[in-house]
Amino acid sequence: MADITQQEEGMIGLAKTDNTGNASLWSKFFGRKGAPLLAPQPDPPPFRSARAAEEDAEDAAEPAGDFFSVGFGLKRRAFTLLPDPDFLFWSPGHKRAYSVLEYGIMTRAPITVITGDVGAGKTTLLQALLERVNDDTIVGLISNAHGNRGDLLRWALSALDVPSPREANYVETFQILQNFLVENYAAGKYAILVIDEAQQLSPEGLEELRMLTNINTRTDELLQLVLIGQPELKEVISRPEMRQFAQRIMASFHLGPMDADTTSAYIRHRLEHAGGSGEQITDSAAALVYEQTGGIPRLINKLCDFAIVYAATAEQQIIDKPIVESVIRDGLLQGVTADTPGESDVL
């Protein structure tokens, strides 16, 4: 399996064009002509979406957010448990993971795989990338796919918004997808199928996906696959019987937890992004958060969100170590520590 973890931060921002629109850094890097699949972006992020710009305008008029966030001096909730690219924090690991995603899409890799611990931030990175895909690229997203042979093919058609008769058999359904991809390619468009929570797929399901990558021309893949999943996905792909699938993977990366210093920077980043100074947490409190969460973003968010509630209730605007200890002592993390990571996939 090809692994390009050595391609660190340098890949971010490759999809940039010059004033003529004819040449691009991607073209120069790969020694070929053609438009990138990703829209031109300043490099590197921080990521800011259109929604964030609207919220900035609202913030200038009147503070918004829940009671505890406002009381804590924030304009919005800093530690939500939902994946929100507007809060994306570019740790070294997340930069590398994003670079591999970007590399896979831009090089038309048949299969790109990103694995990571639960709660590491894979889905948020994916959402940030997809918001930058050009309009000439059709993206289909499948979450929690399951079923028998042929079901995954129907999931793909549904995700790509391709109608198909319910009574169509496997061969007919495959032909419908192939016809769509060929027509799409002839019109100068590209198709990407993203499978989130891909660790739930069986080896048979992965093999069915591999067969979809056989729909190609001599020079281009008509359908790219991007698989996002937990570490179990990597284990399945590593099996000897999966070697044909593994050989189609051109870009892969495993996203692990953050270290202590990065965890502290992550907390302060989210506080700043929510309208604070970033100094609303002490160093000792941040160190304890890392100790209890193991650097997993979702767990950090959960612990810090409760810590803000406790601090606001105590009429203080600083999260200190005693506040974090109170949250842990009251069992609000349900026994979750660095040794027993939590679930979900947000950053």
Helices and strands as residue ranges (DSSP letters): G 9-11, H 25-30, H 50-61, H 67-71, G 85-87, H 92-106, E 111-116, H 122-130, E 137-143, H 151-159, H 170-186, E 190-196, G 198-200, H 203-212, E 224-229, H 231-237, G 240-242, H 243-247, E 249-255, H 260-273, H 283-293, H 297-313, H 321-329
